[in-house]
Amino acid sequence: MKQRRCPDCGVTMEPVPVRDGESMGLSIATGEREGLLGKLGFKNRAKLQGVCCPECQLVRLYAEEE
Ligand SMILES: [Zn+2]
């Protein structure tokens, strides 16, 4: 995955696992939103990758193709 930088601190954000307690990770269903996420190249589902800033603990989620 790409290196992500914290928008506030400018340091590299660390990948963190995203869990909902039951499945192996969170994902978003993109099939119904073709107009928006279809442009990003996602077909029906996109996994969410979490990243956390080691300085300020900001957490961001990025949609990534499975
Ligand atoms: Zn930060």
PDB file of the backbone (N, CA, C, O) and the ligand in Angstrom, with CONECT records:
HET     ZN  A 101       1
ATOM      1  N   MET A   1       0.834  -1.199   0.000  1.00  0.00           N
ATOM      2  CA  MET A   1       0.000   0.000   0.000  1.00  0.00           C
ATOM      3  C   MET A   1       0.868   1.248   0.000  1.00  0.00           C
ATOM      4  O   MET A   1       2.061   1.211   0.303  1.00  0.00           O
ATOM      5  N   LYS A   2       0.234   2.331  -0.345  1.00  0.00           N
ATOM      6  CA  LYS A   2       0.969   3.593  -0.419  1.00  0.00           C
ATOM      7  C   LYS A   2       1.319   4.105   0.970  1.00  0.00           C
ATOM      8  O   LYS A   2       0.662   3.769   1.956  1.00  0.00           O
ATOM      9  N   GLN A   3       2.346   4.909   1.030  1.00  0.00           N
ATOM     10  CA  GLN A   3       2.674   5.606   2.268  1.00  0.00           C
ATOM     11  C   GLN A   3       1.675   6.740   2.456  1.00  0.00           C
ATOM     12  O   GLN A   3       1.400   7.514   1.539  1.00  0.00           O
ATOM     13  N   ARG A   4       1.144   6.814   3.670  1.00  0.00           N
ATOM     14  CA  ARG A   4       0.187   7.880   3.963  1.00  0.00           C
ATOM     15  C   ARG A   4       0.800   8.814   4.983  1.00  0.00           C
ATOM     16  O   ARG A   4       1.420   8.380   5.954  1.00  0.00           O
ATOM     17  N   ARG A   5       0.621  10.085   4.752  1.00  0.00           N
ATOM     18  CA  ARG A   5       1.163  11.068   5.693  1.00  0.00           C
ATOM     19  C   ARG A   5       0.045  11.752   6.453  1.00  0.00           C
ATOM     20  O   ARG A   5      -1.013  12.043   5.895  1.00  0.00           O
ATOM     21  N   CYS A   6       0.283  12.008   7.728  1.00  0.00           N
ATOM     22  CA  CYS A   6      -0.696  12.717   8.536  1.00  0.00           C
ATOM     23  C   CYS A   6      -0.812  14.155   8.027  1.00  0.00           C
ATOM     24  O   CYS A   6       0.199  14.834   7.850  1.00  0.00           O
ATOM     25  N   PRO A   7      -2.038  14.616   7.793  1.00  0.00           N
ATOM     26  CA  PRO A   7      -2.212  15.980   7.271  1.00  0.00           C
ATOM     27  C   PRO A   7      -1.830  17.052   8.290  1.00  0.00           C
ATOM     28  O   PRO A   7      -1.554  18.192   7.915  1.00  0.00           O
ATOM     29  N   ASP A   8      -1.813  16.705   9.552  1.00  0.00           N
ATOM     30  CA  ASP A   8      -1.473  17.678  10.587  1.00  0.00           C
ATOM     31  C   ASP A   8       0.010  17.671  10.923  1.00  0.00           C
ATOM     32  O   ASP A   8       0.630  18.725  11.060  1.00  0.00           O
ATOM     33  N   CYS A   9       0.582  16.455  11.057  1.00  0.00           N
ATOM     34  CA  CYS A   9       1.958  16.324  11.532  1.00  0.00           C
ATOM     35  C   CYS A   9       2.954  16.124  10.392  1.00  0.00           C
ATOM     36  O   CYS A   9       4.135  16.441  10.534  1.00  0.00           O
ATOM     37  N   GLY A  10       2.482  15.602   9.269  1.00  0.00           N
ATOM     38  CA  GLY A  10       3.378  15.372   8.148  1.00  0.00           C
ATOM     39  C   GLY A  10       4.257  14.146   8.300  1.00  0.00           C
ATOM     40  O   GLY A  10       5.175  13.938   7.507  1.00  0.00           O
ATOM     41  N   VAL A  11       3.985  13.333   9.311  1.00  0.00           N
ATOM     42  CA  VAL A  11       4.778  12.118   9.502  1.00  0.00           C
ATOM     43  C   VAL A  11       4.054  10.944   8.844  1.00  0.00           C
ATOM     44  O   VAL A  11       2.856  11.013   8.571  1.00  0.00           O
ATOM     45  N   THR A  12       4.792   9.876   8.597  1.00  0.00           N
ATOM     46  CA  THR A  12       4.211   8.700   7.972  1.00  0.00           C
ATOM     47  C   THR A  12       3.257   8.014   8.931  1.00  0.00           C
ATOM     48  O   THR A  12       3.607   7.747  10.081  1.00  0.00           O
ATOM     49  N   MET A  13       2.049   7.730   8.457  1.00  0.00           N
ATOM     50  CA  MET A  13       1.050   7.069   9.286  1.00  0.00           C
ATOM     51  C   MET A  13       1.243   5.560   9.197  1.00  0.00           C
ATOM     52  O   MET A  13       1.571   5.026   8.137  1.00  0.00           O
ATOM     53  N   GLU A  14       1.035   4.882  10.322  1.00  0.00           N
ATOM     54  CA  GLU A  14       1.261   3.446  10.404  1.00  0.00           C
ATOM     55  C   GLU A  14      -0.019   2.693  10.087  1.00  0.00           C
ATOM     56  O   GLU A  14      -1.090   3.057  10.574  1.00  0.00           O
ATOM     57  N   PRO A  15       0.081   1.633   9.267  1.00  0.00           N
ATOM     58  CA  PRO A  15      -1.113   0.824   8.998  1.00  0.00           C
ATOM     59  C   PRO A  15      -1.597   0.149  10.281  1.00  0.00           C
ATOM     60  O   PRO A  15      -0.796  -0.384  11.048  1.00  0.00           O
ATOM     61  N   VAL A  16      -2.897   0.175  10.509  1.00  0.00           N
ATOM     62  CA  VAL A  16      -3.479  -0.500  11.663  1.00  0.00           C
ATOM     63  C   VAL A  16      -4.636  -1.379  11.182  1.00  0.00           C
ATOM     64  O   VAL A  16      -5.365  -0.993  10.269  1.00  0.00           O
ATOM     65  N   PRO A  17      -4.809  -2.553  11.788  1.00  0.00           N
ATOM     66  CA  PRO A  17      -5.932  -3.395  11.393  1.00  0.00           C
ATOM     67  C   PRO A  17      -7.250  -2.772  11.809  1.00  0.00           C
ATOM     68  O   PRO A  17      -7.362  -2.169  12.876  1.00  0.00           O
ATOM     69  N   VAL A  18      -8.252  -2.928  10.945  1.00  0.00           N
ATOM     70  CA  VAL A  18      -9.593  -2.420  11.239  1.00  0.00           C
ATOM     71  C   VAL A  18     -10.499  -3.629  11.444  1.00  0.00           C
ATOM     72  O   VAL A  18     -10.617  -4.470  10.553  1.00  0.00           O
ATOM     73  N   ARG A  19     -11.130  -3.724  12.592  1.00  0.00           N
ATOM     74  CA  ARG A  19     -11.969  -4.881  12.909  1.00  0.00           C
ATOM     75  C   ARG A  19     -13.307  -4.407  13.449  1.00  0.00           C
ATOM     76  O   ARG A  19     -13.401  -3.375  14.113  1.00  0.00           O
ATOM     77  N   ASP A  20     -14.339  -5.186  13.150  1.00  0.00           N
ATOM     78  CA  ASP A  20     -15.638  -4.880  13.748  1.00  0.00           C
ATOM     79  C   ASP A  20     -15.999  -5.917  14.805  1.00  0.00           C
ATOM     80  O   ASP A  20     -17.112  -5.904  15.330  1.00  0.00           O
ATOM     81  N   GLY A  21     -15.078  -6.806  15.117  1.00  0.00           N
ATOM     82  CA  GLY A  21     -15.305  -7.792  16.160  1.00  0.00           C
ATOM     83  C   GLY A  21     -15.779  -9.127  15.645  1.00  0.00           C
ATOM     84  O   GLY A  21     -15.694 -10.125  16.361  1.00  0.00           O
ATOM     85  N   GLU A  22     -16.272  -9.178  14.429  1.00  0.00           N
ATOM     86  CA  GLU A  22     -16.777 -10.436  13.881  1.00  0.00           C
ATOM     87  C   GLU A  22     -16.029 -10.852  12.624  1.00  0.00           C
ATOM     88  O   GLU A  22     -15.556 -11.984  12.517  1.00  0.00           O
ATOM     89  N   SER A  23     -15.926  -9.942  11.685  1.00  0.00           N
ATOM     90  CA  SER A  23     -15.286 -10.305  10.429  1.00  0.00           C
ATOM     91  C   SER A  23     -13.795  -9.973  10.503  1.00  0.00           C
ATOM     92  O   SER A  23     -13.288  -9.477  11.510  1.00  0.00           O
ATOM     93  N   MET A  24     -13.128 -10.264   9.409  1.00  0.00           N
ATOM     94  CA  MET A  24     -11.687 -10.043   9.373  1.00  0.00           C
ATOM     95  C   MET A  24     -11.328  -8.639   8.924  1.00  0.00           C
ATOM     96  O   MET A  24     -10.166  -8.351   8.637  1.00  0.00           O
ATOM     97  N   GLY A  25     -12.299  -7.787   8.863  1.00  0.00           N
ATOM     98  CA  GLY A  25     -11.992  -6.428   8.453  1.00  0.00           C
ATOM     99  C   GLY A  25     -13.233  -5.756   7.922  1.00  0.00           C
ATOM    100  O   GLY A  25     -14.219  -6.422   7.606  1.00  0.00           O
ATOM    101  N   LEU A  26     -13.195  -4.476   7.824  1.00  0.00           N
ATOM    102  CA  LEU A  26     -14.341  -3.735   7.328  1.00  0.00           C
ATOM    103  C   LEU A  26     -14.191  -3.486   5.838  1.00  0.00           C
ATOM    104  O   LEU A  26     -13.086  -3.350   5.313  1.00  0.00           O
ATOM    105  N   SER A  27     -15.329  -3.432   5.180  1.00  0.00           N
ATOM    106  CA  SER A  27     -15.305  -3.083   3.770  1.00  0.00           C
ATOM    107  C   SER A  27     -16.520  -2.234   3.476  1.00  0.00           C
ATOM    108  O   SER A  27     -17.458  -2.187   4.273  1.00  0.00           O
ATOM    109  N   ILE A  28     -16.511  -1.576   2.359  1.00  0.00           N
ATOM    110  CA  ILE A  28     -17.663  -0.801   1.938  1.00  0.00           C
ATOM    111  C   ILE A  28     -18.197  -1.410   0.658  1.00  0.00           C
ATOM    112  O   ILE A  28     -17.435  -1.859  -0.198  1.00  0.00           O
ATOM    113  N   ALA A  29     -19.522  -1.421   0.537  1.00  0.00           N
ATOM    114  CA  ALA A  29     -20.162  -1.905  -0.677  1.00  0.00           C
ATOM    115  C   ALA A  29     -20.264  -0.729  -1.630  1.00  0.00           C
ATOM    116  O   ALA A  29     -20.903   0.279  -1.327  1.00  0.00           O
ATOM    117  N   THR A  30     -19.638  -0.865  -2.770  1.00  0.00           N
ATOM    118  CA  THR A  30     -19.570   0.270  -3.685  1.00  0.00           C
ATOM    119  C   THR A  30     -20.452   0.089  -4.910  1.00  0.00           C
ATOM    120  O   THR A  30     -20.528   0.971  -5.765  1.00  0.00           O
ATOM    121  N   GLY A  31     -21.131  -1.080  -4.995  1.00  0.00           N
ATOM    122  CA  GLY A  31     -21.888  -1.376  -6.207  1.00  0.00           C
ATOM    123  C   GLY A  31     -23.012  -0.398  -6.472  1.00  0.00           C
ATOM    124  O   GLY A  31     -23.326  -0.088  -7.622  1.00  0.00           O
ATOM    125  N   GLU A  32     -23.614   0.082  -5.400  1.00  0.00           N
ATOM    126  CA  GLU A  32     -24.762   0.979  -5.574  1.00  0.00           C
ATOM    127  C   GLU A  32     -24.343   2.419  -5.806  1.00  0.00           C
ATOM    128  O   GLU A  32     -25.186   3.285  -6.038  1.00  0.00           O
ATOM    129  N   ARG A  33     -23.089   2.668  -5.745  1.00  0.00           N
ATOM    130  CA  ARG A  33     -22.649   4.055  -5.859  1.00  0.00           C
ATOM    131  C   ARG A  33     -21.682   4.195  -7.020  1.00  0.00           C
ATOM    132  O   ARG A  33     -20.606   4.785  -6.915  1.00  0.00           O
ATOM    133  N   GLU A  34     -22.117   3.628  -8.122  1.00  0.00           N
ATOM    134  CA  GLU A  34     -21.235   3.576  -9.284  1.00  0.00           C
ATOM    135  C   GLU A  34     -20.779   4.965  -9.719  1.00  0.00           C
ATOM    136  O   GLU A  34     -19.641   5.167 -10.141  1.00  0.00           O
ATOM    137  N   GLY A  35     -21.702   5.907  -9.603  1.00  0.00           N
ATOM    138  CA  GLY A  35     -21.356   7.252 -10.055  1.00  0.00           C
ATOM    139  C   GLY A  35     -20.191   7.836  -9.300  1.00  0.00           C
ATOM    140  O   GLY A  35     -19.375   8.574  -9.852  1.00  0.00           O
ATOM    141  N   LEU A  36     -20.123   7.493  -8.023  1.00  0.00           N
ATOM    142  CA  LEU A  36     -19.056   8.067  -7.206  1.00  0.00           C
ATOM    143  C   LEU A  36     -17.817   7.181  -7.201  1.00  0.00           C
ATOM    144  O   LEU A  36     -16.762   7.561  -7.709  1.00  0.00           O
ATOM    145  N   LEU A  37     -17.965   5.981  -6.613  1.00  0.00           N
ATOM    146  CA  LEU A  37     -16.790   5.140  -6.425  1.00  0.00           C
ATOM    147  C   LEU A  37     -16.429   4.354  -7.670  1.00  0.00           C
ATOM    148  O   LEU A  37     -15.310   3.857  -7.791  1.00  0.00           O
ATOM    149  N   GLY A  38     -17.383   4.239  -8.610  1.00  0.00           N
ATOM    150  CA  GLY A  38     -17.047   3.581  -9.865  1.00  0.00           C
ATOM    151  C   GLY A  38     -15.907   4.306 -10.568  1.00  0.00           C
ATOM    152  O   GLY A  38     -15.105   3.696 -11.275  1.00  0.00           O
ATOM    153  N   LYS A  39     -15.853   5.589 -10.364  1.00  0.00           N
ATOM    154  CA  LYS A  39     -14.782   6.374 -10.980  1.00  0.00           C
ATOM    155  C   LYS A  39     -13.422   6.036 -10.385  1.00  0.00           C
ATOM    156  O   LYS A  39     -12.385   6.225 -11.021  1.00  0.00           O
ATOM    157  N   LEU A  40     -13.443   5.538  -9.164  1.00  0.00           N
ATOM    158  CA  LEU A  40     -12.184   5.191  -8.518  1.00  0.00           C
ATOM    159  C   LEU A  40     -11.700   3.807  -8.921  1.00  0.00           C
ATOM    160  O   LEU A  40     -10.590   3.408  -8.566  1.00  0.00           O
ATOM    161  N   GLY A  41     -12.529   3.070  -9.664  1.00  0.00           N
ATOM    162  CA  GLY A  41     -12.102   1.759 -10.125  1.00  0.00           C
ATOM    163  C   GLY A  41     -12.543   0.622  -9.231  1.00  0.00           C
ATOM    164  O   GLY A  41     -12.139  -0.519  -9.455  1.00  0.00           O
ATOM    165  N   PHE A  42     -13.357   0.891  -8.228  1.00  0.00           N
ATOM    166  CA  PHE A  42     -13.829  -0.177  -7.358  1.00  0.00           C
ATOM    167  C   PHE A  42     -15.048  -0.833  -7.981  1.00  0.00           C
ATOM    168  O   PHE A  42     -15.935  -0.151  -8.494  1.00  0.00           O
ATOM    169  N   LYS A  43     -15.091  -2.152  -7.937  1.00  0.00           N
ATOM    170  CA  LYS A  43     -16.189  -2.856  -8.582  1.00  0.00           C
ATOM    171  C   LYS A  43     -17.395  -2.947  -7.655  1.00  0.00           C
ATOM    172  O   LYS A  43     -18.360  -2.203  -7.831  1.00  0.00           O
ATOM    173  N   ASN A  44     -17.359  -3.825  -6.693  1.00  0.00           N
ATOM    174  CA  ASN A  44     -18.498  -3.992  -5.794  1.00  0.00           C
ATOM    175  C   ASN A  44     -18.133  -3.799  -4.330  1.00  0.00           C
ATOM    176  O   ASN A  44     -18.955  -3.359  -3.526  1.00  0.00           O
ATOM    177  N   ARG A  45     -16.914  -4.127  -4.001  1.00  0.00           N
ATOM    178  CA  ARG A  45     -16.499  -4.000  -2.611  1.00  0.00           C
ATOM    179  C   ARG A  45     -15.105  -3.393  -2.562  1.00  0.00           C
ATOM    180  O   ARG A  45     -14.274  -3.590  -3.449  1.00  0.00           O
ATOM    181  N   ALA A  46     -14.895  -2.671  -1.522  1.00  0.00           N
ATOM    182  CA  ALA A  46     -13.555  -2.155  -1.284  1.00  0.00           C
ATOM    183  C   ALA A  46     -13.244  -2.368   0.186  1.00  0.00           C
ATOM    184  O   ALA A  46     -14.064  -2.075   1.056  1.00  0.00           O
ATOM    185  N   LYS A  47     -12.063  -2.878   0.450  1.00  0.00           N
ATOM    186  CA  LYS A  47     -11.658  -3.064   1.837  1.00  0.00           C
ATOM    187  C   LYS A  47     -11.221  -1.731   2.424  1.00  0.00           C
ATOM    188  O   LYS A  47     -10.743  -0.842   1.718  1.00  0.00           O
ATOM    189  N   LEU A  48     -11.394  -1.621   3.712  1.00  0.00           N
ATOM    190  CA  LEU A  48     -10.932  -0.408   4.374  1.00  0.00           C
ATOM    191  C   LEU A  48      -9.601  -0.679   5.066  1.00  0.00           C
ATOM    192  O   LEU A  48      -9.469  -1.601   5.872  1.00  0.00           O
ATOM    193  N   GLN A  49      -8.647   0.130   4.736  1.00  0.00           N
ATOM    194  CA  GLN A  49      -7.338   0.061   5.391  1.00  0.00           C
ATOM    195  C   GLN A  49      -7.224   1.245   6.333  1.00  0.00           C
ATOM    196  O   GLN A  49      -7.376   2.397   5.927  1.00  0.00           O
ATOM    197  N   GLY A  50      -6.957   0.949   7.588  1.00  0.00           N
ATOM    198  CA  GLY A  50      -6.791   2.016   8.557  1.00  0.00           C
ATOM    199  C   GLY A  50      -5.327   2.398   8.698  1.00  0.00           C
ATOM    200  O   GLY A  50      -4.434   1.553   8.630  1.00  0.00           O
ATOM    201  N   VAL A  51      -5.104   3.677   8.894  1.00  0.00           N
ATOM    202  CA  VAL A  51      -3.759   4.145   9.214  1.00  0.00           C
ATOM    203  C   VAL A  51      -3.863   5.081  10.413  1.00  0.00           C
ATOM    204  O   VAL A  51      -4.837   5.819  10.566  1.00  0.00           O
ATOM    205  N   CYS A  52      -2.841   5.032  11.254  1.00  0.00           N
ATOM    206  CA  CYS A  52      -2.854   5.830  12.475  1.00  0.00           C
ATOM    207  C   CYS A  52      -1.577   6.663  12.554  1.00  0.00           C
ATOM    208  O   CYS A  52      -0.485   6.177  12.261  1.00  0.00           O
ATOM    209  N   CYS A  53      -1.732   7.910  12.951  1.00  0.00           N
ATOM    210  CA  CYS A  53      -0.573   8.784  13.106  1.00  0.00           C
ATOM    211  C   CYS A  53       0.082   8.507  14.466  1.00  0.00           C
ATOM    212  O   CYS A  53      -0.589   8.553  15.497  1.00  0.00           O
ATOM    213  N   PRO A  54       1.389   8.220  14.470  1.00  0.00           N
ATOM    214  CA  PRO A  54       2.067   7.953  15.751  1.00  0.00           C
ATOM    215  C   PRO A  54       2.232   9.203  16.603  1.00  0.00           C
ATOM    216  O   PRO A  54       2.519   9.098  17.796  1.00  0.00           O
ATOM    217  N   GLU A  55       2.060  10.375  16.022  1.00  0.00           N
ATOM    218  CA  GLU A  55       2.235  11.620  16.781  1.00  0.00           C
ATOM    219  C   GLU A  55       0.939  12.056  17.463  1.00  0.00           C
ATOM    220  O   GLU A  55       0.921  12.307  18.668  1.00  0.00           O
ATOM    221  N   CYS A  56      -0.148  12.146  16.685  1.00  0.00           N
ATOM    222  CA  CYS A  56      -1.389  12.704  17.231  1.00  0.00           C
ATOM    223  C   CYS A  56      -2.522  11.685  17.293  1.00  0.00           C
ATOM    224  O   CYS A  56      -3.634  12.014  17.708  1.00  0.00           O
ATOM    225  N   GLN A  57      -2.241  10.435  16.876  1.00  0.00           N
ATOM    226  CA  GLN A  57      -3.225   9.345  16.936  1.00  0.00           C
ATOM    227  C   GLN A  57      -4.433   9.543  16.032  1.00  0.00           C
ATOM    228  O   GLN A  57      -5.463   8.894  16.216  1.00  0.00           O
ATOM    229  N   LEU A  58      -4.313  10.420  15.072  1.00  0.00           N
ATOM    230  CA  LEU A  58      -5.375  10.529  14.070  1.00  0.00           C
ATOM    231  C   LEU A  58      -5.479   9.210  13.320  1.00  0.00           C
ATOM    232  O   LEU A  58      -4.470   8.633  12.916  1.00  0.00           O
ATOM    233  N   VAL A  59      -6.718   8.735  13.135  1.00  0.00           N
ATOM    234  CA  VAL A  59      -6.944   7.520  12.369  1.00  0.00           C
ATOM    235  C   VAL A  59      -7.719   7.879  11.115  1.00  0.00           C
ATOM    236  O   VAL A  59      -8.723   8.589  11.158  1.00  0.00           O
ATOM    237  N   ARG A  60      -7.223   7.369  10.003  1.00  0.00           N
ATOM    238  CA  ARG A  60      -7.925   7.577   8.739  1.00  0.00           C
ATOM    239  C   ARG A  60      -8.198   6.226   8.104  1.00  0.00           C
ATOM    240  O   ARG A  60      -7.452   5.266   8.300  1.00  0.00           O
ATOM    241  N   LEU A  61      -9.276   6.168   7.345  1.00  0.00           N
ATOM    242  CA  LEU A  61      -9.621   4.951   6.629  1.00  0.00           C
ATOM    243  C   LEU A  61      -9.537   5.213   5.134  1.00  0.00           C
ATOM    244  O   LEU A  61     -10.036   6.216   4.625  1.00  0.00           O
ATOM    245  N   TYR A  62      -8.894   4.284   4.453  1.00  0.00           N
ATOM    246  CA  TYR A  62      -8.788   4.372   3.004  1.00  0.00           C
ATOM    247  C   TYR A  62      -9.447   3.152   2.385  1.00  0.00           C
ATOM    248  O   TYR A  62      -9.282   2.036   2.876  1.00  0.00           O
ATOM    249  N   ALA A  63     -10.188   3.361   1.312  1.00  0.00           N
ATOM    250  CA  ALA A  63     -10.798   2.261   0.571  1.00  0.00           C
ATOM    251  C   ALA A  63      -9.770   1.708  -0.408  1.00  0.00           C
ATOM    252  O   ALA A  63      -9.170   2.442  -1.194  1.00  0.00           O
ATOM    253  N   GLU A  64      -9.585   0.382  -0.336  1.00  0.00           N
ATOM    254  CA  GLU A  64      -8.649  -0.264  -1.237  1.00  0.00           C
ATOM    255  C   GLU A  64      -9.329  -1.436  -1.901  1.00  0.00           C
ATOM    256  O   GLU A  64     -10.148  -2.114  -1.282  1.00  0.00           O
ATOM    257  N   GLU A  65      -9.003  -1.679  -3.139  1.00  0.00           N
ATOM    258  CA  GLU A  65      -9.601  -2.775  -3.880  1.00  0.00           C
ATOM    259  C   GLU A  65      -9.169  -4.096  -3.278  1.00  0.00           C
ATOM    260  O   GLU A  65      -8.009  -4.266  -2.904  1.00  0.00           O
ATOM    261  N   GLU A  66     -10.120  -5.049  -3.183  1.00  0.00           N
ATOM    262  CA  GLU A  66      -9.790  -6.354  -2.609  1.00  0.00           C
ATOM    263  C   GLU A  66      -8.997  -7.180  -3.585  1.00  0.00           C
ATOM    264  O   GLU A  66      -8.628  -8.314  -3.278  1.00  0.00           O
TER     265      GLU A  66
HETATM  266 ZN    ZN A 101      -0.591  13.485  13.250  1.00  0.00          ZN2+
END
